[in-house]
Amino acid sequence: MVCSGDPEIVWNGFRMGNLMLEQMDDVTIFLNGPSVQYESLASAVFPLTDLAKLFTLSEGVLLA
């Protein structure tokens, strides 16, 4: 569960999720509170939209 408005924390959540998917694990990320608006937190330093897209295309489950 990710419930922070800090882009770095949300970025690390997606990064960890994508890493686990590469290892063929089943992964669900639940976004809560400010993290639900991850798209507005995205920047060049923290490409959250790209990581979220990769996560869902890799069959990760994203809940908000």
C-alpha positions in Angstrom: 0.0 0.0 0.0 1.3 3.4 -0.9 -0.4 6.4 0.8 2.1 9.3 0.4 2.1 12.4 -1.7 5.9 12.2 -1.8 6.8 11.4 -5.5 9.9 9.5 -4.4 7.9 7.1 -2.2 5.3 6.5 -4.9 8.2 6.0 -7.4 9.9 3.4 -5.2 6.5 1.6 -4.8 6.2 1.2 -8.5 9.8 0.3 -9.0 9.6 -2.4 -6.4 6.4 -3.7 -8.0 8.0 -3.8 -11.4 11.0 -5.6 -10.0 8.8 -8.2 -8.4 6.9 -8.7 -11.6 10.2 -9.4 -13.4 10.7 -12.2 -11.0 7.2 -13.6 -12.0 5.6 -12.7 -8.7 1.9 -11.7 -8.5 1.9 -8.1 -7.4 -0.9 -5.7 -6.3 -0.3 -2.1 -5.5 -3.0 -0.2 -3.5 -2.8 3.5 -3.8 -4.4 5.4 -1.0 -4.7 9.1 0.0 -2.5 11.5 -2.0 -0.8 8.7 -4.0 -4.0 8.2 -5.9 -3.1 11.3 -7.9 0.3 9.9 -8.9 0.0 11.3 -12.4 0.1 14.9 -11.0 3.2 14.0 -8.9 5.1 12.7 -12.0 8.2 14.6 -13.2 11.4 14.0 -15.2 13.1 12.8 -12.0 10.1 10.5 -11.0 8.4 9.2 -14.2 5.5 7.8 -12.3 3.2 7.6 -15.3 5.7 5.5 -17.2 6.3 3.1 -14.3 2.5 2.7 -13.7 2.0 1.9 -17.4 4.8 -0.7 -17.3 3.3 -2.1 -14.1 -0.2 -2.6 -15.5 1.1 -3.9 -18.9 3.1 -6.4 -17.0 0.0 -7.8 -15.4 0.4 -6.0 -12.1 -2.8 -5.1 -10.4 -3.3 -1.4 -9.5 -6.0 -0.5 -7.0 -7.0 3.0 -5.9 
